Amino acid sequence: MFSFSKDVGIDLGTANTLVCIRGRGIILREPSVVAIDAREGNVLAVGTPAREMIGRTPSNVSALRPLKDGVRVVICLPTGVTEVERKAVEDAAYQAGAKPPVTLIEEPMAAAMGAGLPVDEPVGSMVADIGGGTSEVAVISLGGIVSSCSVRVGGDCLDDAIIRHVKQSYSLLIGERTAEDVKIQIGSAFPLGENEEMVVKGRSLSDGLPKDVTLTADEVRDALSPQLEKIIDAIKSTLEQTPPELS
């Protein structure tokens, strides 16, 4: 390795793309969104500017999430992938200009290392990596994954749950951005004491006119509960597979 080379990690996530440099940490964090002019085929915006266009573009402009439902990334892989899939990622890395050898690491292991867990010690460490499209749970010890479970539930599913709740309870249609803002600002998996409120704007399904409603943290938590239960079940399943000495 040349002295001027840098160790770079790229996470092509469903919701966000991150670039990290050793010693400097995350230097780029942008939404995985691209805005395209359908008539010309030109890229109009990428990242945050493109995310701002979701739900607000004219008919000839599309704000797309090209990595939606995609969890495979170069170097970092989901647990349970086949040897054929691992080989495909290796080939893609080499074709992109990577120098051998290409090292593949499971996503939960990468998350545990990034969180500073003692992955190399003879003790059990559990990590729940909740992404945009999937959630992966793993118990790690002595540098390896002892047990793991993956479910196709992530941030996108939580946003959809909020959209459905508002539609069913208030006959109000809200967009993905609004649902995500609700999730971040007043969403929780456990009561936090104060029942916070948030005013959201959308389009009434009864007359098509703009309308405001006030959501509470309690009702948002109830809306998220079915999806969160799936993640909890994945955690329980992982623990059931874990040897007693670690669990």
Secondary structure, 3 states (H helix, E strand, C coil): CCCCCCCEEEEECCCEEEEEECCCEEEEEEECCEEEECCCCEEEEECHHHHCCCCCCCCCEEEECCCCCCCCCCCEECCCCCHHHHHHHHHHHHHCCCCCCCCCEEHHHHHHHHCCCCCCCCCCEEEEEECCCCEEEEEEECCEEEEEEEECCCHHHHHHHHHHHHHHHHCEECCHHHHHHHHHHHCCCCCCCCCCEEEEEEEECCCCCEEEEEEEHHHHHHHHHHHHHHHHHHHHHHHHCCCCCCC
